[in-house]
Amino acid sequence: MSAHQVLDHVDQYLQLGREYECSDLHLPTAFPPAWRRFGTLAPIWNDHPPLTPTDTERLARSFLGDPEWDRLQKKGDIDFAYSNVHGRYRASVVKQRLGYDMAFRIINTQIRSIEDIGLPLEHILPLTRYQNGLVLVTGSVGSGKSTTLAALVDFINRDREDHILTLEDPIEYVFESKGCHVNQREVHTHTESFGKALRGALREDPDVIMVGEMRDLETIQLALTAAETGHLVLGTLHTGNAPRTLDRVLDVFPTDQRDQIRVMVSESLRGILSQQLVPRANGTGRVLALEFLVNTPAVAHCIREGKTFMLPGIMQTGKNVGMITMDESLRRLYVEGIISRDEVLYRADDKTQMTDFLKS
């Protein structure tokens, strides 16, 4: 195949992406077809000319059904789960100044276990066995939050005999009911919004609720209420570490409610997993760097008093329950020779302290 030939169907590009273990695939107007491998975005072929508006419109039409195409014309952007014979994808198509842009997150349909991902099973396990409370998985886009959530849900599905309800945008991993009865609902397909789905969820008698994204006041408020009223809630936020996650949760509430919410969070929070996927020094993929906060009495006291800045100190003394800060996790990976000095410094929260550590 000549590198200059634009393929007929989106599926052909997606198949290439799967073969070469990419996490994302991009088909943008005025840029060559590109993929993200091991965290780096690069053109698939170096000598491929940029895609023209006609190319991208043809490719968009090749995989969009009439309802999606109509929604795209009306709204200007769509985000949905797409599947073909090779697997599932999170697809996003947007109209921009030059034409259409398509981006696909390639979903690994094989659900990975807690051990496969590299999470500390003995410390994560207690979080999955609570009857109520809130467990948050946080990190930037592409840091593996969905994979971690899927591993937790899959473990609960095999370990307990309960009703699990997932609210996702879009559904990524498909769960077969094992010990638990699992219901999966997709925002925009089965329900209007996370808030609406969560309201409905509380009437469906679930034991465990997974909320794909807690992005606004209504969703966060409902998730906290659900966690307080006897449901185990697993949710994600786009925050970098545990203190920032707690600040983000509290900041969405009006100031006059903050004290009451701090008390609620201090009582219902079970733990926070914050993660990053860091390129390995030898160039063979990425490794998980994990910050882990467990809600101990000392942590709860900090949350109640609004002193989240004291959490890193408490986490350093909570190693017996598995607590670890992001910087400590990065240091360990560096000492073991898994990640480079540049990556450690670039990703560290406390750059001054990390610079001193690297000098010693």
C-alpha positions in Angstrom: 0.0 0.0 0.0 1.4 3.4 -0.9 1.7 5.6 2.1 0.0 8.4 0.1 -3.3 6.6 -0.3 -6.1 7.5 2.0 -7.8 4.4 3.2 -11.5 3.8 2.5 -12.8 3.1 5.9 -12.0 4.2 9.5 -11.9 0.5 10.5 -8.7 0.0 8.4 -6.9 2.7 10.5 -8.3 1.3 13.7 -7.0 -2.2 12.9 -3.5 -0.8 12.3 -3.8 1.0 15.7 -4.6 -2.3 17.4 -1.8 -4.2 15.6 0.8 -1.6 16.8 -0.5 -1.4 20.4 -1.6 2.2 20.2 -3.8 3.9 22.8 -5.3 6.5 20.4 -5.8 7.1 16.7 -6.3 10.6 15.1 -7.7 11.4 11.7 -7.6 15.2 11.5 -8.1 17.6 8.7 -4.9 19.3 7.4 -2.6 16.8 9.2 -1.6 13.2 8.3 -3.2 10.2 10.0 -1.5 9.9 13.5 -1.5 7.6 16.4 -0.4 7.7 20.1 1.9 4.9 21.0 3.4 4.7 24.6 2.2 8.2 25.3 3.8 9.9 22.2 1.7 11.3 19.3 3.2 10.8 15.8 2.1 10.5 12.2 1.5 6.8 11.2 3.5 7.4 7.9 6.1 10.1 7.7 5.5 10.8 4.0 1.7 10.8 4.1 0.2 14.1 2.9 -2.3 16.0 5.2 -5.9 14.7 5.1 -8.1 17.1 3.1 -11.6 18.2 4.2 -13.0 15.8 1.6 -11.0 12.9 3.0 -12.1 13.4 6.6 -15.8 13.9 5.6 -15.7 10.7 3.6 -14.0 8.8 6.5 -16.5 10.3 9.0 -19.4 9.1 6.8 -17.7 5.6 6.5 -18.4 4.8 10.2 -21.2 7.1 11.4 -24.8 5.9 11.3 -27.5 8.4 10.3 -28.4 9.3 14.0 -24.8 10.1 14.8 -24.3 12.1 11.5 -27.4 14.1 12.2 -26.3 14.8 15.8 -22.9 15.9 14.5 -24.5 18.3 12.0 -26.8 19.8 14.7 -24.3 20.0 17.6 -20.9 20.2 15.9 -19.4 17.4 18.0 -20.3 13.9 19.1 -18.7 11.4 21.5 -19.9 7.8 21.6 -18.8 4.2 21.9 -18.1 2.6 18.5 -17.5 -1.1 17.9 -16.5 -3.2 14.9 -15.4 -6.8 14.5 -12.0 -6.1 16.0 -13.1 -4.4 19.2 -14.5 -1.3 20.9 -13.5 2.4 20.7 -14.3 5.7 22.3 -15.0 7.8 19.3 -15.0 11.6 19.1 -15.8 13.6 15.9 -15.7 17.4 15.9 -16.4 20.0 13.3 -13.6 22.6 13.2 -12.5 25.6 11.1 -10.9 23.4 8.4 -13.1 20.3 8.4 -13.8 17.3 10.6 -11.4 15.9 13.2 -11.8 12.3 14.5 -10.1 10.8 17.5 -10.5 7.3 18.8 -9.4 5.8 22.1 -8.7 2.1 21.5 -10.4 0.2 24.3 -8.7 -3.0 25.4 -11.8 -5.2 25.7 -9.8 -7.6 27.9 -10.5 -6.4 31.5 -7.2 -6.4 33.4 -7.1 -7.6 37.0 -5.9 -5.4 39.9 -2.6 -7.4 40.0 -2.1 -7.0 36.2 -2.2 -3.2 36.4 0.2 -3.2 39.3 -2.1 -2.0 42.1 -1.2 -3.2 45.6 -3.9 -5.8 46.1 -3.7 -6.2 49.9 -4.4 -2.5 50.4 -6.9 -2.0 47.6 -9.0 -5.1 48.6 -10.5 -3.6 51.7 -11.8 -0.6 49.6 -13.9 -3.0 47.5 -15.5 -4.8 50.4 -17.2 -1.7 52.1 -21.0 -1.6 52.0 -21.0 2.1 51.6 -18.6 5.1 51.0 -16.7 6.8 48.2 -13.7 5.5 46.3 -12.1 8.0 43.8 -9.8 7.2 40.9 -8.1 10.3 39.6 -5.6 11.4 37.0 -5.4 13.4 33.8 -6.8 12.2 30.5 -5.2 9.0 29.3 -3.7 8.0 32.8 -5.6 4.7 32.9 -8.5 5.7 35.2 -11.0 3.6 33.1 -8.8 0.6 33.2 -8.4 0.8 37.0 -12.2 1.3 37.5 -12.9 -1.7 35.3 -10.5 -3.8 37.4 -12.2 -2.7 40.6 -15.7 -3.4 39.2 -14.6 -6.8 37.8 -13.1 -7.8 41.2 -16.3 -6.8 43.0 -18.4 -8.6 40.4 -16.5 -11.9 41.2 -16.1 -11.3 44.9 -19.6 -10.2 46.0 -23.2 -11.1 45.4 -24.7 -7.7 44.9 -26.3 -5.3 42.3 -23.7 -3.2 40.4 -24.8 -0.2 38.3 -22.4 1.6 36.1 -23.1 5.1 34.6 -20.7 5.8 31.8 -20.1 8.2 28.9 -19.6 6.1 26.8 -19.6 2.5 28.0 -16.1 1.2 27.5 -15.5 -2.2 29.1 -18.4 -4.6 28.9 -19.1 -6.6 32.1 -20.7 -10.0 32.2 -22.7 -10.6 35.4 -20.7 -13.0 37.6 -21.4 -13.1 41.3 -23.1 -9.8 40.9 -25.9 -8.6 38.7 -24.4 -5.8 36.6 -26.4 -3.1 34.8 -24.5 -0.7 32.5 -26.1 2.6 31.3 -24.7 5.0 28.8 -25.1 8.8 29.2 -26.8 10.3 26.0 -27.9 6.8 24.9 -29.9 5.5 27.9 -30.1 8.6 29.9 -29.7 12.4 29.5 -26.9 13.1 32.0 -24.9 11.7 34.9 -27.0 13.6 37.4 -30.3 12.2 36.0 -28.9 8.7 35.8 -27.7 8.9 39.5 -31.1 10.2 40.6 -32.7 7.2 38.8 -30.0 4.9 40.2 -31.0 5.4 43.8 -34.4 3.9 42.9 -33.0 0.8 41.3 -31.7 -0.7 44.6 -28.0 -0.9 43.6 -25.3 -1.9 46.2 -22.4 -0.5 44.1 -22.5 2.4 41.7 -19.8 3.3 39.3 -19.9 6.9 38.1 -17.7 7.4 35.0 -17.1 11.1 35.6 -18.0 13.4 38.6 -17.7 16.7 36.7 -20.3 19.0 38.2 -22.0 20.0 41.4 -25.1 17.9 40.9 -23.2 14.7 40.2 -20.7 15.2 43.1 -23.6 16.0 45.4 -25.6 12.9 44.4 -22.5 10.7 44.6 -21.8 11.9 48.1 -25.5 11.3 49.1 -25.4 7.8 47.6 -22.2 7.0 49.5 -23.7 8.2 52.8 -27.0 6.3 52.3 -25.6 2.8 52.0 -24.0 2.5 48.5 -20.4 2.0 47.6 -19.7 4.6 45.0 -16.7 4.4 42.6 -16.0 7.6 40.7 -13.4 9.4 38.7 -12.1 13.0 38.6 -9.5 14.7 36.4 -7.2 15.8 39.3 -3.5 15.1 39.8 -3.2 14.0 43.5 -5.2 13.4 46.6 -5.2 16.9 48.2 -6.2 18.5 44.8 -9.0 15.9 44.5 -10.4 16.9 47.8 -10.1 20.6 47.1 -11.9 20.0 43.8 -14.8 18.2 45.4 -15.2 20.9 48.1 -14.7 23.8 45.7 -17.8 22.9 43.5 -20.1 23.6 46.5 -21.3 27.1 47.5 -19.2 28.6 50.4 -22.0 28.4 52.9 -22.2 24.6 52.4 -18.5 23.8 52.6 -18.3 23.0 56.4 -21.2 20.5 56.1 -19.7 19.0 52.9 -16.3 18.6 54.6 -17.9 16.6 57.4 -19.8 14.5 54.8 -16.6 13.8 52.8 -14.6 13.0 55.9 -17.1 10.4 56.9 -17.9 8.8 53.5 -14.5 8.8 51.8 -12.8 5.4 51.7 -9.8 6.1 49.6 -8.3 8.0 46.6 -6.1 6.4 43.9 -4.3 9.1 41.8 -2.4 7.8 38.8 -0.1 8.7 36.0 1.3 6.5 33.2 5.0 7.3 32.8 7.0 6.3 29.7 9.6 3.7 30.6 13.2 4.7 30.3 13.9 1.8 27.8 11.1 3.0 25.5 9.0 -0.2 25.8 5.7 1.3 26.9 4.5 2.9 30.1 4.5 2.1 33.8 1.9 3.1 36.5 2.9 5.7 39.1 0.4 5.6 41.9 -0.6 7.9 44.8 -2.8 6.2 47.3 -4.7 7.8 50.2 -6.7 5.8 52.7 -9.2 7.6 54.9 -7.7 7.1 58.4 -8.8 9.1 61.5 -5.9 11.5 60.9 -6.9 12.0 57.3 -10.6 12.5 58.2 -9.5 15.2 60.8 -7.6 17.0 58.1 -10.6 17.0 55.7 -13.0 18.2 58.4 -10.6 21.1 59.4 -10.1 22.0 55.7 -6.3 21.4 56.0 -5.8 19.3 52.9 -2.2 20.7 52.6 -1.2 18.5 55.5 -2.2 15.3 53.7 1.2 14.6 52.1 2.8 14.5 55.5 0.1 12.1 56.9 0.5 9.9 53.8 4.2 9.5 54.5 3.4 8.1 57.9 0.6 5.8 56.7 2.7 3.2 54.9 1.3 0.4 57.0 -2.1 0.8 55.3 -0.5 1.2 51.9 -0.4 5.0 51.6 2.1 6.5 49.2 2.5 10.0 47.7 3.0 10.5 43.9 6.5 11.8 44.5 7.5 8.7 46.6 6.0 6.4 43.8 8.1 8.3 41.2 11.2 8.1 43.3 10.8 4.3 43.7 10.4 3.8 39.9 13.5 6.0 39.3 15.6 4.1 41.9 14.6 0.8 40.2 15.8 2.2 36.9 12.4 2.0 35.3 11.9 5.7 34.5 14.3 8.5 33.6 15.5 11.4 35.6 13.8 13.9 33.3 10.4 12.2 33.8 10.7 12.2 37.6 11.5 15.9 37.7 8.8 16.8 35.1 6.1 14.9 37.0 7.1 15.6 40.6 4.7 17.7 42.8 7.5 19.1 44.9 10.2 19.9 42.3 12.6 21.5 44.9 12.6 18.4 47.1 12.9 16.1 44.0 15.9 18.1 42.7 17.7 17.7 46.0 16.9 14.0 46.0 18.3 13.6 42.5 21.5 15.4 43.5 22.2 13.2 46.5 
